[in-house]
Amino acid sequence: MEWYLKVLRQYAHFEGRARRREYWYFALFNVLVALGLGLIDGALGIGVLGPLYSLAVLIPGLAVSVRRLHDTGRSGWWLLIALVPIIGVIVLLVLMCLDSEAGANQYGPSPKEAAVATRPATLA
């Protein structure tokens, strides 16, 4: 839930980088909420909750996707490859699964390395 809220707090922030964890937890939570709202819509016989939720998370979803692409060293314009039938979605899925580019890149410092640096040392 922490990662989901982090993305919502950065509602329309398209700059910087997002770790795989941030992107995929956001995607997982969206799927679970969409399924739940779909069940509620079906039980009530209305079809308004799911579309309203999808509209509400459209901009944060695009923003975290662009930041995820930035983390792999690619421009956010790579999202447009999803418009190519079948192959585009597969290519985008692979790009979202790639590991972060090590160190800082043109989009900013690595969020993965920042998280490791702030983690408290553990006793061996």
C-alpha positions as CSV (number, residue, x, y, z in Angstrom):
1,M,0.0,0.0,0.0
2,E,3.0,2.3,0.7
3,W,4.1,2.1,-2.9
4,Y,0.6,2.8,-4.2
5,L,0.2,5.9,-2.1
6,K,3.7,7.1,-3.1
7,V,2.6,7.0,-6.7
8,L,-0.6,8.9,-5.9
9,R,1.3,11.5,-4.0
10,Q,3.4,12.1,-7.1
11,Y,0.2,12.4,-9.1
12,A,1.5,14.1,-12.3
13,H,5.2,14.0,-11.6
14,F,6.7,12.7,-14.9
15,E,10.3,13.6,-14.0
16,G,12.8,11.3,-12.2
17,R,12.9,7.6,-11.9
18,A,10.8,4.8,-10.4
19,R,12.0,1.4,-9.3
20,R,10.4,-1.8,-10.5
21,R,9.0,-2.3,-7.0
22,E,7.1,1.0,-7.2
23,Y,5.7,0.3,-10.6
24,W,4.7,-3.3,-10.1
25,Y,3.1,-2.7,-6.7
26,F,1.1,0.1,-8.1
27,A,0.0,-2.1,-11.0
28,L,-0.9,-5.0,-8.7
29,F,-3.0,-2.8,-6.4
30,N,-4.8,-1.3,-9.5
31,V,-5.7,-4.8,-10.7
32,L,-7.0,-5.8,-7.3
33,V,-9.1,-2.6,-6.9
34,A,-10.4,-2.9,-10.5
35,L,-11.5,-6.5,-9.8
36,G,-13.2,-5.5,-6.6
37,L,-15.0,-2.6,-8.2
38,G,-16.0,-4.9,-11.1
39,L,-17.6,-7.3,-8.7
40,I,-19.4,-4.5,-6.9
41,D,-20.5,-3.0,-10.2
42,G,-21.8,-6.4,-11.3
43,A,-23.6,-7.0,-8.0
44,L,-25.3,-3.6,-8.1
45,G,-26.0,-3.7,-11.8
46,I,-24.2,-0.5,-12.4
47,G,-21.1,0.1,-14.4
48,V,-19.8,3.3,-13.1
49,L,-17.3,2.6,-10.3
50,G,-14.7,0.8,-12.4
51,P,-14.6,3.5,-15.1
52,L,-14.4,6.3,-12.5
53,Y,-11.5,4.6,-10.7
54,S,-9.7,4.0,-14.0
55,L,-10.1,7.6,-14.9
56,A,-8.8,8.7,-11.5
57,V,-5.6,6.7,-11.8
58,L,-4.9,7.3,-15.5
59,I,-2.5,10.2,-14.9
60,P,-0.6,8.6,-12.0
61,G,-0.4,5.4,-14.0
62,L,1.1,7.2,-17.0
63,A,3.5,9.2,-14.7
64,V,4.8,6.1,-12.9
65,S,5.2,4.3,-16.3
66,V,7.3,7.2,-17.7
67,R,9.4,7.3,-14.5
68,R,9.9,3.5,-14.8
69,L,11.1,3.9,-18.4
70,H,13.4,6.7,-17.2
71,D,14.9,4.3,-14.6
72,T,15.9,2.0,-17.5
73,G,17.5,4.9,-19.3
74,R,14.7,5.3,-21.9
75,S,12.5,8.3,-22.8
76,G,8.9,8.3,-21.7
77,W,7.9,8.4,-25.4
78,W,8.6,4.6,-25.4
79,L,5.1,4.3,-23.9
80,L,3.8,4.9,-27.5
81,I,5.1,1.6,-28.6
82,A,2.1,0.0,-26.9
83,L,0.1,1.3,-29.8
84,V,1.7,-1.3,-32.0
85,P,-0.7,-4.3,-31.9
86,I,0.5,-7.2,-29.8
87,I,4.2,-6.7,-30.2
88,G,4.2,-3.2,-28.7
89,V,2.6,-4.4,-25.5
90,I,5.1,-7.3,-25.2
91,V,8.1,-4.9,-25.8
92,L,6.7,-2.5,-23.2
93,L,6.2,-5.3,-20.7
94,V,9.8,-6.4,-21.2
95,L,11.0,-2.8,-20.7
96,M,9.1,-2.5,-17.5
97,C,10.7,-5.7,-16.2
98,L,14.3,-4.7,-16.9
99,D,16.6,-3.8,-14.0
100,S,17.4,-0.2,-13.2
101,E,20.3,1.5,-14.9
102,A,23.1,1.6,-12.5
103,G,24.1,5.0,-11.1
104,A,22.7,8.4,-12.1
105,N,21.5,8.8,-15.7
106,Q,20.1,11.8,-17.6
107,Y,16.8,11.5,-15.6
108,G,18.3,11.6,-12.2
109,P,20.0,9.6,-9.5
110,S,19.1,5.9,-9.0
111,P,16.3,5.4,-6.5
112,K,17.6,1.9,-5.9
113,E,21.0,3.1,-4.8
114,A,19.4,5.8,-2.7
115,A,17.2,3.2,-0.9
116,V,20.3,1.1,-0.1
117,A,22.2,4.1,1.2
118,T,19.4,5.0,3.6
119,R,18.8,1.5,4.9
120,P,20.1,1.0,8.4
121,A,23.1,-1.3,8.8
122,T,22.3,-4.7,10.3
123,L,24.4,-6.8,12.7
124,A,25.9,-9.9,11.2
